């Protein structure tokens, strides 16, 4: 990345941040969808709890992957 043109660095930073933000909205949609599907039948099964816990774990993991800004 040290040999990249200077105008490429801000673009890559915006691209990483944009992908990260799209991922956040996707995970929130997925967790919301799973929650509605789990409660649609009126009770929680063990499979439902495992699916919600897994989706929540991956969402929190995604939050920790927040890109850092690159300074030229």
PQR file with spaces between the fields and no chain letter, atoms N, CA, C, O and H, PARSE charges and radii, in Angstrom:
ATOM       1  N    UNK     1       0.808   -1.184    0.000 -0.4000 1.5000
ATOM       2  CA   UNK     1       0.000    0.000    0.000 -0.0000 2.0000
ATOM       3  C    UNK     1       0.857    1.255    0.000  0.5500 1.7000
ATOM       4  O    UNK     1       0.348    2.342   -0.276 -0.5500 1.4000
ATOM       5  N    UNK     2       2.137    1.134    0.301 -0.4000 1.5000
ATOM       6  CA   UNK     2       2.986    2.316    0.344 -0.0000 2.0000
ATOM       7  C    UNK     2       3.265    2.868   -1.052  0.5500 1.7000
ATOM       8  O    UNK     2       3.582    4.049   -1.196 -0.5500 1.4000
ATOM       9  H    UNK     2       2.550    0.252    0.526  0.4000 1.0000
ATOM      10  N    UNK     3       3.151    2.029   -2.078 -0.4000 1.5000
ATOM      11  CA   UNK     3       3.421    2.473   -3.437 -0.0000 2.0000
ATOM      12  C    UNK     3       2.152    2.882   -4.181  0.5500 1.7000
ATOM      13  O    UNK     3       2.219    3.246   -5.355 -0.5500 1.4000
ATOM      14  H    UNK     3       2.894    1.069   -1.961  0.4000 1.0000
ATOM      15  N    UNK     4       1.016    2.829   -3.525 -0.4000 1.5000
ATOM      16  CA   UNK     4      -0.241    3.211   -4.161 -0.0000 2.0000
ATOM      17  C    UNK     4      -0.286    4.715   -4.380  0.5500 1.7000
ATOM      18  O    UNK     4       0.299    5.470   -3.603 -0.5500 1.4000
ATOM      19  H    UNK     4       0.961    2.533   -2.571  0.4000 1.0000
ATOM      20  N    UNK     5      -0.979    5.163   -5.434 -0.4000 1.5000
ATOM      21  CA   UNK     5      -1.142    6.606   -5.632 -0.0000 2.0000
ATOM      22  C    UNK     5      -1.910    7.220   -4.464  0.5500 1.7000
ATOM      23  O    UNK     5      -2.765    6.555   -3.881 -0.5500 1.4000
ATOM      24  H    UNK     5      -1.454    4.549   -6.064  0.4000 1.0000
ATOM      25  N    UNK     6      -1.627    8.465   -4.112 -0.4000 1.5000
ATOM      26  CA   UNK     6      -2.265    9.085   -2.937 -0.0000 2.0000
ATOM      27  C    UNK     6      -3.784    9.195   -3.035  0.5500 1.7000
ATOM      28  O    UNK     6      -4.460    9.174   -2.006 -0.5500 1.4000
ATOM      29  H    UNK     6      -0.932    9.006   -4.585  0.4000 1.0000
ATOM      30  N    UNK     7      -4.343    9.311   -4.246 -0.4000 1.5000
ATOM      31  CA   UNK     7      -5.798    9.447   -4.358 -0.0000 2.0000
ATOM      32  C    UNK     7      -6.505    8.110   -4.155  0.5500 1.7000
ATOM      33  O    UNK     7      -7.723    8.079   -3.981 -0.5500 1.4000
ATOM      34  H    UNK     7      -3.794    9.328   -5.082  0.4000 1.0000
ATOM      35  N    UNK     8      -5.762    7.009   -4.174 -0.4000 1.5000
ATOM      36  CA   UNK     8      -6.360    5.698   -3.976 -0.0000 2.0000
ATOM      37  C    UNK     8      -6.651    5.421   -2.496  0.5500 1.7000
ATOM      38  O    UNK     8      -7.598    4.701   -2.182 -0.5500 1.4000
ATOM      39  H    UNK     8      -4.772    7.034   -4.315  0.4000 1.0000
ATOM      40  N    UNK     9      -5.859    5.974   -1.600 -0.4000 1.5000
ATOM      41  CA   UNK     9      -6.018    5.694   -0.176 -0.0000 2.0000
ATOM      42  C    UNK     9      -7.357    6.166    0.385  0.5500 1.7000
ATOM      43  O    UNK     9      -8.004    5.402    1.101 -0.5500 1.4000
ATOM      44  H    UNK     9      -5.090    6.560   -1.855  0.4000 1.0000
ATOM      45  N    UNK    10      -7.806    7.395    0.092 -0.4000 1.5000
ATOM      46  CA   UNK    10      -9.139    7.796    0.602 -0.0000 2.0000
ATOM      47  C    UNK    10     -10.265    6.938    0.022  0.5500 1.7000
ATOM      48  O    UNK    10     -11.245    6.649    0.708 -0.5500 1.4000
ATOM      49  H    UNK    10      -7.281    8.016   -0.490  0.4000 1.0000
ATOM      50  N    UNK    11     -10.125    6.537   -1.232 -0.4000 1.5000
ATOM      51  CA   UNK    11     -11.137    5.681   -1.853 -0.0000 2.0000
ATOM      52  C    UNK    11     -11.209    4.333   -1.145  0.5500 1.7000
ATOM      53  O    UNK    11     -12.300    3.847   -0.849 -0.5500 1.4000
ATOM      54  H    UNK    11      -9.329    6.772   -1.790  0.4000 1.0000
ATOM      55  N    UNK    12     -10.065    3.732   -0.875 -0.4000 1.5000
ATOM      56  CA   UNK    12     -10.051    2.435   -0.194 -0.0000 2.0000
ATOM      57  C    UNK    12     -10.619    2.536    1.211  0.5500 1.7000
ATOM      58  O    UNK    12     -11.308    1.625    1.671 -0.5500 1.4000
ATOM      59  H    UNK    12      -9.179    4.127   -1.116  0.4000 1.0000
ATOM      60  N    UNK    13     -10.338    3.630    1.890 -0.4000 1.5000
ATOM      61  CA   UNK    13     -10.878    3.830    3.232 -0.0000 2.0000
ATOM      62  C    UNK    13     -12.399    3.940    3.178  0.5500 1.7000
ATOM      63  O    UNK    13     -13.092    3.324    3.988 -0.5500 1.4000
ATOM      64  H    UNK    13      -9.778    4.369    1.516  0.4000 1.0000
ATOM      65  N    UNK    14     -12.924    4.717    2.236 -0.4000 1.5000
ATOM      66  CA   UNK    14     -14.379    4.854    2.092 -0.0000 2.0000
ATOM      67  C    UNK    14     -15.015    3.532    1.680  0.5500 1.7000
ATOM      68  O    UNK    14     -16.110    3.203    2.137 -0.5500 1.4000
ATOM      69  H    UNK    14     -12.361    5.218    1.578  0.4000 1.0000
ATOM      70  N    UNK    15     -14.340    2.772    0.822 -0.4000 1.5000
ATOM      71  CA   UNK    15     -14.862    1.481    0.385 -0.0000 2.0000
ATOM      72  C    UNK    15     -14.953    0.513    1.558  0.5500 1.7000
ATOM      73  O    UNK    15     -15.972   -0.156    1.732 -0.5500 1.4000
ATOM      74  H    UNK    15     -13.451    3.039    0.451  0.4000 1.0000
ATOM      75  N    UNK    16     -13.899    0.433    2.360 -0.4000 1.5000
ATOM      76  CA   UNK    16     -13.918   -0.456    3.535 -0.0000 2.0000
ATOM      77  C    UNK    16     -15.019   -0.069    4.506  0.5500 1.7000
ATOM      78  O    UNK    16     -15.737   -0.931    5.012 -0.5500 1.4000
ATOM      79  H    UNK    16     -13.072    0.976    2.219  0.4000 1.0000
ATOM      80  N    UNK    17     -15.153    1.214    4.765 -0.4000 1.5000
ATOM      81  CA   UNK    17     -16.180    1.681    5.687 -0.0000 2.0000
ATOM      82  C    UNK    17     -17.568    1.404    5.127  0.5500 1.7000
ATOM      83  O    UNK    17     -18.470    1.013    5.869 -0.5500 1.4000
ATOM      84  H    UNK    17     -14.569    1.915    4.354  0.4000 1.0000
ATOM      85  N    UNK    18     -17.744    1.601    3.837 -0.4000 1.5000
ATOM      86  CA   UNK    18     -19.034    1.324    3.204 -0.0000 2.0000
ATOM      87  C    UNK    18     -19.410   -0.140    3.284  0.5500 1.7000
ATOM      88  O    UNK    18     -20.557   -0.472    3.585 -0.5500 1.4000
ATOM      89  H    UNK    18     -17.011    1.918    3.235  0.4000 1.0000
ATOM      90  N    UNK    19     -18.460   -1.018    3.020 -0.4000 1.5000
ATOM      91  CA   UNK    19     -18.716   -2.453    3.119 -0.0000 2.0000
ATOM      92  C    UNK    19     -19.056   -2.830    4.556  0.5500 1.7000
ATOM      93  O    UNK    19     -19.945   -3.648    4.793 -0.5500 1.4000
ATOM      94  H    UNK    19     -17.529   -0.748    2.776  0.4000 1.0000
ATOM      95  N    UNK    20     -18.350   -2.234    5.516 -0.4000 1.5000
ATOM      96  CA   UNK    20     -18.610   -2.516    6.920 -0.0000 2.0000
ATOM      97  C    UNK    20     -20.018   -2.075    7.304  0.5500 1.7000
ATOM      98  O    UNK    20     -20.716   -2.792    8.021 -0.5500 1.4000
ATOM      99  H    UNK    20     -17.628   -1.569    5.323  0.4000 1.0000
ATOM     100  N    UNK    21     -20.442   -0.903    6.836 -0.4000 1.5000
ATOM     101  CA   UNK    21     -21.779   -0.409    7.155 -0.0000 2.0000
ATOM     102  C    UNK    21     -22.872   -1.258    6.507  0.5500 1.7000
ATOM     103  O    UNK    21     -23.916   -1.491    7.117 -0.5500 1.4000
ATOM     104  H    UNK    21     -19.875   -0.320    6.254  0.4000 1.0000
ATOM     105  N    UNK    22     -22.643   -1.717    5.287 -0.4000 1.5000
ATOM     106  CA   UNK    22     -23.604   -2.614    4.640 -0.0000 2.0000
ATOM     107  C    UNK    22     -23.699   -3.917    5.430  0.5500 1.7000
ATOM     108  O    UNK    22     -24.784   -4.479    5.583 -0.5500 1.4000
ATOM     109  H    UNK    22     -21.796   -1.528    4.792  0.4000 1.0000
ATOM     110  N    UNK    23     -22.567   -4.392    5.926 -0.4000 1.5000
ATOM     111  CA   UNK    23     -22.571   -5.605    6.737 -0.0000 2.0000
ATOM     112  C    UNK    23     -23.373   -5.433    8.014  0.5500 1.7000
ATOM     113  O    UNK    23     -24.096   -6.344    8.418 -0.5500 1.4000
ATOM     114  H    UNK    23     -21.686   -3.936    5.802  0.4000 1.0000
ATOM     115  N    UNK    24     -23.256   -4.278    8.654 -0.4000 1.5000
ATOM     116  CA   UNK    24     -24.022   -4.023    9.876 -0.0000 2.0000
ATOM     117  C    UNK    24     -25.520   -4.072    9.584  0.5500 1.7000
ATOM     118  O    UNK    24     -26.280   -4.708   10.314 -0.5500 1.4000
ATOM     119  H    UNK    24     -22.669   -3.538    8.326  0.4000 1.0000
ATOM     120  N    UNK    25     -25.931   -3.410    8.535 -0.4000 1.5000
ATOM     121  CA   UNK    25     -27.363   -3.411    8.221 -0.0000 2.0000
ATOM     122  C    UNK    25     -27.833   -4.817    7.840  0.5500 1.7000
ATOM     123  O    UNK    25     -28.960   -5.195    8.160 -0.5500 1.4000
ATOM     124  H    UNK    25     -25.313   -2.893    7.942  0.4000 1.0000
ATOM     125  N    UNK    26     -26.992   -5.587    7.166 -0.4000 1.5000
ATOM     126  CA   UNK    26     -27.358   -6.957    6.806 -0.0000 2.0000
ATOM     127  C    UNK    26     -27.507   -7.836    8.044  0.5500 1.7000
ATOM     128  O    UNK    26     -28.461   -8.607    8.150 -0.5500 1.4000
ATOM     129  H    UNK    26     -26.076   -5.280    6.906  0.4000 1.0000
ATOM     130  N    UNK    27     -26.573   -7.720    8.971 -0.4000 1.5000
ATOM     131  CA   UNK    27     -26.657   -8.518   10.200 -0.0000 2.0000
ATOM     132  C    UNK    27     -27.865   -8.122   11.026  0.5500 1.7000
ATOM     133  O    UNK    27     -28.536   -8.989   11.583 -0.5500 1.4000
ATOM     134  H    UNK    27     -25.799   -7.094    8.884  0.4000 1.0000
ATOM     135  N    UNK    28     -28.158   -6.831   11.118 -0.4000 1.5000
ATOM     136  CA   UNK    28     -29.340   -6.395   11.873 -0.0000 2.0000
ATOM     137  C    UNK    28     -30.621   -6.918   11.229  0.5500 1.7000
ATOM     138  O    UNK    28     -31.546   -7.335   11.926 -0.5500 1.4000
ATOM     139  H    UNK    28     -27.613   -6.126   10.665  0.4000 1.0000
ATOM     140  N    UNK    29     -30.674   -6.895    9.910 -0.4000 1.5000
ATOM     141  CA   UNK    29     -31.833   -7.450    9.216 -0.0000 2.0000
ATOM     142  C    UNK    29     -31.951   -8.942    9.496  0.5500 1.7000
ATOM     143  O    UNK    29     -33.046   -9.437    9.762 -0.5500 1.4000
ATOM     144  H    UNK    29     -29.922   -6.556    9.343  0.4000 1.0000
ATOM     145  N    UNK    30     -30.828   -9.664    9.438 -0.4000 1.5000
ATOM     146  CA   UNK    30     -30.851  -11.100    9.676 -0.0000 2.0000
ATOM     147  C    UNK    30     -31.293  -11.453   11.084  0.5500 1.7000
ATOM     148  O    UNK    30     -32.079  -12.379   11.281 -0.5500 1.4000
ATOM     149  H    UNK    30     -29.939   -9.262    9.221  0.4000 1.0000
ATOM     150  N    UNK    31     -30.787  -10.714   12.064 -0.4000 1.5000
ATOM     151  CA   UNK    31     -31.173  -10.976   13.455 -0.0000 2.0000
ATOM     152  C    UNK    31     -32.654  -10.655   13.657  0.5500 1.7000
ATOM     153  O    UNK    31     -33.365  -11.402   14.328 -0.5500 1.4000
ATOM     154  H    UNK    31     -30.148   -9.961   11.904  0.4000 1.0000
ATOM     155  N    UNK    32     -33.113   -9.559   13.086 -0.4000 1.5000
ATOM     156  CA   UNK    32     -34.527   -9.201   13.193 -0.0000 2.0000
ATOM     157  C    UNK    32     -35.405  -10.253   12.530  0.5500 1.7000
ATOM     158  O    UNK    32     -36.434  -10.639   13.084 -0.5500 1.4000
ATOM     159  H    UNK    32     -32.535   -8.952   12.541  0.4000 1.0000
ATOM     160  N    UNK    33     -35.014  -10.715   11.364 -0.4000 1.5000
ATOM     161  CA   UNK    33     -35.768  -11.743   10.650 -0.0000 2.0000
ATOM     162  C    UNK    33     -35.828  -13.035   11.461  0.5500 1.7000
ATOM     163  O    UNK    33     -36.889  -13.649   11.576 -0.5500 1.4000
ATOM     164  H    UNK    33     -34.178  -10.401   10.914  0.4000 1.0000
ATOM     165  N    UNK    34     -34.698  -13.446   12.019 -0.4000 1.5000
ATOM     166  CA   UNK    34     -34.652  -14.669   12.837 -0.0000 2.0000
ATOM     167  C    UNK    34     -35.509  -14.517   14.083  0.5500 1.7000
ATOM     168  O    UNK    34     -36.189  -15.462   14.482 -0.5500 1.4000
ATOM     169  H    UNK    34     -33.836  -12.947   11.925  0.4000 1.0000
ATOM     170  N    UNK    35     -35.486  -13.343   14.703 -0.4000 1.5000
ATOM     171  CA   UNK    35     -36.279  -13.114   15.906 -0.0000 2.0000
ATOM     172  C    UNK    35     -37.770  -13.208   15.601  0.5500 1.7000
ATOM     173  O    UNK    35     -38.521  -13.841   16.343 -0.5500 1.4000
ATOM     174  H    UNK    35     -34.933  -12.575   14.379  0.4000 1.0000
ATOM     175  N    UNK    36     -38.192  -12.581   14.517 -0.4000 1.5000
ATOM     176  CA   UNK    36     -39.606  -12.646   14.131 -0.0000 2.0000
ATOM     177  C    UNK    36     -39.997  -14.080   13.797  0.5500 1.7000
ATOM     178  O    UNK    36     -41.077  -14.529   14.182 -0.5500 1.4000
ATOM     179  H    UNK    36     -37.581  -12.067   13.914  0.4000 1.0000
ATOM     180  N    UNK    37     -39.137  -14.806   13.086 -0.4000 1.5000
ATOM     181  CA   UNK    37     -39.432  -16.195   12.738 -0.0000 2.0000
ATOM     182  C    UNK    37     -39.497  -17.085   13.976  0.5500 1.7000
ATOM     183  O    UNK    37     -40.303  -18.013   14.040 -0.5500 1.4000
ATOM     184  H    UNK    37     -38.260  -14.442   12.773  0.4000 1.0000
ATOM     185  N    UNK    38     -38.649  -16.800   14.953 -0.4000 1.5000
ATOM     186  CA   UNK    38     -38.644  -17.616   16.180 -0.0000 2.0000
ATOM     187  C    UNK    38     -39.902  -17.424   16.997  0.5500 1.7000
ATOM     188  O    UNK    38     -40.428  -18.383   17.561 -0.5500 1.4000
ATOM     189  H    UNK    38     -37.993  -16.047   14.902  0.4000 1.0000
ATOM     190  N    UNK    39     -40.391  -16.197   17.069 -0.4000 1.5000
ATOM     191  CA   UNK    39     -41.565  -15.915   17.890 -0.0000 2.0000
ATOM     192  C    UNK    39     -42.876  -16.038   17.114  0.5500 1.7000
ATOM     193  O    UNK    39     -43.948  -15.858   17.691 -0.5500 1.4000
ATOM     194  H    UNK    39     -39.964  -15.418   16.611  0.4000 1.0000
ATOM     195  N    UNK    40     -42.810  -16.337   15.830 -0.4000 1.5000
ATOM     196  CA   UNK    40     -44.028  -16.424   15.026 -0.0000 2.0000
ATOM     197  C    UNK    40     -44.916  -17.585   15.464  0.5500 1.7000
ATOM     198  O    UNK    40     -46.142  -17.490   15.402 -0.5500 1.4000
ATOM     199  H    UNK    40     -41.939  -16.482   15.360  0.4000 1.0000
ATOM     200  N    UNK    41     -44.298  -18.682   15.908 -0.4000 1.5000
ATOM     201  CA   UNK    41     -45.096  -19.834   16.311 -0.0000 2.0000
ATOM     202  C    UNK    41     -45.475  -19.808   17.796  0.5500 1.7000
ATOM     203  O    UNK    41     -46.213  -20.677   18.262 -0.5500 1.4000
ATOM     204  H    UNK    41     -43.302  -18.759   15.959  0.4000 1.0000
ATOM     205  N    UNK    42     -44.981  -18.832   18.529 -0.4000 1.5000
ATOM     206  CA   UNK    42     -45.400  -18.667   19.902 -0.0000 2.0000
ATOM     207  C    UNK    42     -44.491  -19.232   20.964  0.5500 1.7000
ATOM     208  O    UNK    42     -44.721  -18.993   22.149 -0.5500 1.4000
ATOM     209  H    UNK    42     -44.381  -18.127   18.151  0.4000 1.0000
ATOM     210  N    UNK    43     -43.466  -19.972   20.588 -0.4000 1.5000
ATOM     211  CA   UNK    43     -42.540  -20.495   21.594 -0.0000 2.0000
ATOM     212  C    UNK    43     -41.143  -20.614   20.998  0.5500 1.7000
ATOM     213  O    UNK    43     -40.972  -20.675   19.781 -0.5500 1.4000
ATOM     214  H    UNK    43     -43.278  -20.167   19.625  0.4000 1.0000
ATOM     215  N    UNK    44     -40.152  -20.646   21.877 -0.4000 1.5000
ATOM     216  CA   UNK    44     -38.761  -20.780   21.456 -0.0000 2.0000
ATOM     217  C    UNK    44     -38.307  -22.218   21.636  0.5500 1.7000
ATOM     218  O    UNK    44     -38.492  -22.803   22.703 -0.5500 1.4000
ATOM     219  H    UNK    44     -40.291  -20.597   22.867  0.4000 1.0000
ATOM     220  N    UNK    45     -37.724  -22.779   20.611 -0.4000 1.5000
ATOM     221  CA   UNK    45     -37.129  -24.100   20.731 -0.0000 2.0000
ATOM     222  C    UNK    45     -35.621  -23.940   20.901  0.5500 1.7000
ATOM     223  O    UNK    45     -35.088  -22.836   20.791 -0.5500 1.4000
ATOM     224  H    UNK    45     -37.574  -22.303   19.744  0.4000 1.0000
ATOM     225  N    UNK    46     -34.950  -25.036   21.166 -0.4000 1.5000
ATOM     226  CA   UNK    46     -33.497  -24.999   21.343 -0.0000 2.0000
ATOM     227  C    UNK    46     -32.808  -24.572   20.040  0.5500 1.7000
ATOM     228  O    UNK    46     -31.812  -23.850   20.069 -0.5500 1.4000
ATOM     229  H    UNK    46     -35.383  -25.933   21.256  0.4000 1.0000
ATOM     230  N    UNK    47     -33.333  -25.011   18.925 -0.4000 1.5000
ATOM     231  CA   UNK    47     -32.768  -24.632   17.618 -0.0000 2.0000
ATOM     232  C    UNK    47     -32.882  -23.125   17.412  0.5500 1.7000
ATOM     233  O    UNK    47     -31.947  -22.491   16.926 -0.5500 1.4000
ATOM     234  H    UNK    47     -34.143  -25.597   18.901  0.4000 1.0000
ATOM     235  N    UNK    48     -34.019  -22.557   17.779 -0.4000 1.5000
ATOM     236  CA   UNK    48     -34.214  -21.113   17.644 -0.0000 2.0000
ATOM     237  C    UNK    48     -33.206  -20.340   18.482  0.5500 1.7000
ATOM     238  O    UNK    48     -32.628  -19.357   18.017 -0.5500 1.4000
ATOM     239  H    UNK    48     -34.779  -23.073   18.174  0.4000 1.0000
ATOM     240  N    UNK    49     -32.999  -20.778   19.698 -0.4000 1.5000
ATOM     241  CA   UNK    49     -32.049  -20.097   20.580 -0.0000 2.0000
ATOM     242  C    UNK    49     -30.637  -20.191   20.022  0.5500 1.7000
ATOM     243  O    UNK    49     -29.896  -19.209   20.061 -0.5500 1.4000
ATOM     244  H    UNK    49     -33.468  -21.577   20.075  0.4000 1.0000
ATOM     245  N    UNK    50     -30.252  -21.349   19.506 -0.4000 1.5000
ATOM     246  CA   UNK    50     -28.918  -21.524   18.922 -0.0000 2.0000
ATOM     247  C    UNK    50     -28.752  -20.623   17.698  0.5500 1.7000
ATOM     248  O    UNK    50     -27.701  -20.007   17.519 -0.5500 1.4000
ATOM     249  H    UNK    50     -30.854  -22.147   19.474  0.4000 1.0000
ATOM     250  N    UNK    51     -29.780  -20.544   16.860 -0.4000 1.5000
ATOM     251  CA   UNK    51     -29.696  -19.685   15.674 -0.0000 2.0000
ATOM     252  C    UNK    51     -29.570  -18.215   16.055  0.5500 1.7000
ATOM     253  O    UNK    51     -28.776  -17.488   15.458 -0.5500 1.4000
ATOM     254  H    UNK    51     -30.634  -21.044   17.005  0.4000 1.0000
ATOM     255  N    UNK    52     -30.334  -17.776   17.027 -0.4000 1.5000
ATOM     256  CA   UNK    52     -30.237  -16.380   17.472 -0.0000 2.0000
ATOM     257  C    UNK    52     -28.885  -16.090   18.112  0.5500 1.7000
ATOM     258  O    UNK    52     -28.304  -15.029   17.885 -0.5500 1.4000
ATOM     259  H    UNK    52     -30.979  -18.366   17.511  0.4000 1.0000
ATOM     260  N    UNK    53     -28.385  -17.022   18.906 -0.4000 1.5000
ATOM     261  CA   UNK    53     -27.087  -16.830   19.550 -0.0000 2.0000
ATOM     262  C    UNK    53     -25.971  -16.788   18.510  0.5500 1.7000
ATOM     263  O    UNK    53     -25.048  -15.981   18.622 -0.5500 1.4000
ATOM     264  H    UNK    53     -28.857  -17.884   19.091  0.4000 1.0000
ATOM     265  N    UNK    54     -26.050  -17.647   17.507 -0.4000 1.5000
ATOM     266  CA   UNK    54     -25.030  -17.665   16.456 -0.0000 2.0000
ATOM     267  C    UNK    54     -25.048  -16.371   15.655  0.5500 1.7000
ATOM     268  O    UNK    54     -23.995  -15.785   15.402 -0.5500 1.4000
ATOM     269  H    UNK    54     -26.800  -18.303   17.416  0.4000 1.0000
ATOM     270  N    UNK    55     -26.225  -15.923   15.256 -0.4000 1.5000
ATOM     271  CA   UNK    55     -26.333  -14.672   14.494 -0.0000 2.0000
ATOM     272  C    UNK    55     -25.839  -13.497   15.321  0.5500 1.7000
ATOM     273  O    UNK    55     -25.162  -12.611   14.797 -0.5500 1.4000
ATOM     274  H    UNK    55     -27.080  -16.399   15.462  0.4000 1.0000
ATOM     275  N    UNK    56     -26.169  -13.479   16.600 -0.4000 1.5000
ATOM     276  CA   UNK    56     -25.709  -12.393   17.476 -0.0000 2.0000
ATOM     277  C    UNK    56     -24.197  -12.416   17.644  0.5500 1.7000
ATOM     278  O    UNK    56     -23.557  -11.365   17.661 -0.5500 1.4000
ATOM     279  H    UNK    56     -26.719  -14.199   17.025  0.4000 1.0000
ATOM     280  N    UNK    57     -23.626  -13.607   17.768 -0.4000 1.5000
ATOM     281  CA   UNK    57     -22.176  -13.734   17.889 -0.0000 2.0000
ATOM     282  C    UNK    57     -21.474  -13.191   16.642  0.5500 1.7000
ATOM     283  O    UNK    57     -20.496  -12.450   16.744 -0.5500 1.4000
ATOM     284  H    UNK    57     -24.146  -14.461   17.755  0.4000 1.0000
ATOM     285  N    UNK    58     -21.978  -13.565   15.473 -0.4000 1.5000
ATOM     286  CA   UNK    58     -21.355  -13.077   14.242 -0.0000 2.0000
ATOM     287  C    UNK    58     -21.545  -11.570   14.069  0.5500 1.7000
ATOM     288  O    UNK    58     -20.668  -10.898   13.525 -0.5500 1.4000
ATOM     289  H    UNK    58     -22.772  -14.167   15.390  0.4000 1.0000
ATOM     290  N    UNK    59     -22.666  -11.037   14.519 -0.4000 1.5000
ATOM     291  CA   UNK    59     -22.880   -9.590   14.450 -0.0000 2.0000
ATOM     292  C    UNK    59     -21.876   -8.851   15.332  0.5500 1.7000
ATOM     293  O    UNK    59     -21.277   -7.867   14.899 -0.5500 1.4000
ATOM     294  H    UNK    59     -23.378  -11.583   14.961  0.4000 1.0000
ATOM     295  N    UNK    60     -21.691   -9.319   16.557 -0.4000 1.5000
ATOM     296  CA   UNK    60     -20.721   -8.683   17.458 -0.0000 2.0000
ATOM     297  C    UNK    60     -19.310   -8.824   16.889  0.5500 1.7000
ATOM     298  O    UNK    60     -18.506   -7.896   16.984 -0.5500 1.4000
ATOM     299  H    UNK    60     -22.177  -10.119   16.908  0.4000 1.0000
ATOM     300  N    UNK    61     -19.010   -9.968   16.306 -0.4000 1.5000
ATOM     301  CA   UNK    61     -17.697  -10.160   15.675 -0.0000 2.0000
ATOM     302  C    UNK    61     -17.496   -9.174   14.530  0.5500 1.7000
ATOM     303  O    UNK    61     -16.405   -8.631   14.357 -0.5500 1.4000
ATOM     304  H    UNK    61     -19.663  -10.722   16.229  0.4000 1.0000
ATOM     305  N    UNK    62     -18.550   -8.945   13.748 -0.4000 1.5000
ATOM     306  CA   UNK    62     -18.478   -7.987   12.638 -0.0000 2.0000
ATOM     307  C    UNK    62     -18.206   -6.575   13.157  0.5500 1.7000
ATOM     308  O    UNK    62     -17.477   -5.809   12.526 -0.5500 1.4000
ATOM     309  H    UNK    62     -19.436   -9.386   13.888  0.4000 1.0000
ATOM     310  N    UNK    63     -18.791   -6.233   14.305 -0.4000 1.5000
ATOM     311  CA   UNK    63     -18.564   -4.907   14.880 -0.0000 2.0000
ATOM     312  C    UNK    63     -17.089   -4.710   15.234  0.5500 1.7000
ATOM     313  O    UNK    63     -16.561   -3.605   15.108 -0.5500 1.4000
ATOM     314  H    UNK    63     -19.383   -6.856   14.817  0.4000 1.0000
ATOM     315  N    UNK    64     -16.429   -5.773   15.673 -0.4000 1.5000
ATOM     316  CA   UNK    64     -15.016   -5.675   16.024 -0.0000 2.0000
ATOM     317  C    UNK    64     -14.111   -5.578   14.795  0.5500 1.7000
ATOM     318  O    UNK    64     -12.924   -5.280   14.929 -0.5500 1.4000
ATOM     319  H    UNK    64     -16.857   -6.671   15.775  0.4000 1.0000
ATOM     320  N    UNK    65     -14.648   -5.821   13.612 -0.4000 1.5000
ATOM     321  CA   UNK    65     -13.864   -5.724   12.381 -0.0000 2.0000
ATOM     322  C    UNK    65     -13.933   -4.334   11.756  0.5500 1.7000
ATOM     323  O    UNK    65     -13.638   -4.170   10.572 -0.5500 1.4000
ATOM     324  H    UNK    65     -15.612   -6.062   13.503  0.4000 1.0000
ATOM     325  N    UNK    66     -14.319   -3.337   12.544 -0.4000 1.5000
ATOM     326  CA   UNK    66     -14.425   -1.976   12.017 -0.0000 2.0000
ATOM     327  C    UNK    66     -13.086   -1.555   11.422  0.5500 1.7000
ATOM     328  O    UNK    66     -12.044   -1.656   12.071 -0.5500 1.4000
ATOM     329  H    UNK    66     -14.559   -3.471   13.505  0.4000 1.0000
ATOM     330  N    UNK    67     -13.129   -1.080   10.173 -0.4000 1.5000
ATOM     331  CA   UNK    67     -11.864   -0.671    9.537 -0.0000 2.0000
ATOM     332  C    UNK    67     -11.303    0.606   10.150  0.5500 1.7000
ATOM     333  O    UNK    67     -12.044    1.482   10.598 -0.5500 1.4000
ATOM     334  H    UNK    67     -13.975   -0.998    9.646  0.4000 1.0000
ATOM     335  N    UNK    68     -10.017    0.685   10.158 -0.4000 1.5000
ATOM     336  CA   UNK    68      -9.349    1.883   10.655 -0.0000 2.0000
ATOM     337  C    UNK    68      -9.043    2.786    9.466  0.5500 1.7000
ATOM     338  O    UNK    68      -8.932    2.313    8.336 -0.5500 1.4000
ATOM     339  H    UNK    68      -9.415   -0.026    9.794  0.4000 1.0000
ATOM     340  N    UNK    69      -8.910    4.054    9.715 -0.4000 1.5000
ATOM     341  CA   UNK    69      -8.620    4.982    8.617 -0.0000 2.0000
ATOM     342  C    UNK    69      -7.108    5.007    8.367  0.5500 1.7000
ATOM     343  O    UNK    69      -6.300    4.994    9.295 -0.5500 1.4000
ATOM     344  H    UNK    69      -9.001    4.439   10.634  0.4000 1.0000
ATOM     345  N    UNK    70      -6.767    5.043    7.106 -0.4000 1.5000
ATOM     346  CA   UNK    70      -5.363    5.065    6.691 -0.0000 2.0000
ATOM     347  C    UNK    70      -4.960    6.507    6.452  0.5500 1.7000
ATOM     348  O    UNK    70      -5.604    7.208    5.671 -0.5500 1.4000
ATOM     349  H    UNK    70      -7.423    5.054    6.352  0.4000 1.0000
ATOM     350  N    UNK    71      -3.932    6.947    7.095 -0.4000 1.5000
ATOM     351  CA   UNK    71      -3.425    8.314    6.900 -0.0000 2.0000
ATOM     352  C    UNK    71      -2.239    8.243    5.945  0.5500 1.7000
ATOM     353  O    UNK    71      -1.347    7.410    6.106 -0.5500 1.4000
ATOM     354  H    UNK    71      -3.409    6.377    7.729  0.4000 1.0000
ATOM     355  N    UNK    72      -2.240    9.103    4.974 -0.4000 1.5000
ATOM     356  CA   UNK    72      -1.144    9.126    3.998 -0.0000 2.0000
ATOM     357  C    UNK    72       0.051    9.884    4.535  0.5500 1.7000
ATOM     358  O    UNK    72       1.066   10.005    3.848 -0.5500 1.4000
ATOM     359  H    UNK    72      -2.964    9.780    4.844  0.4000 1.0000
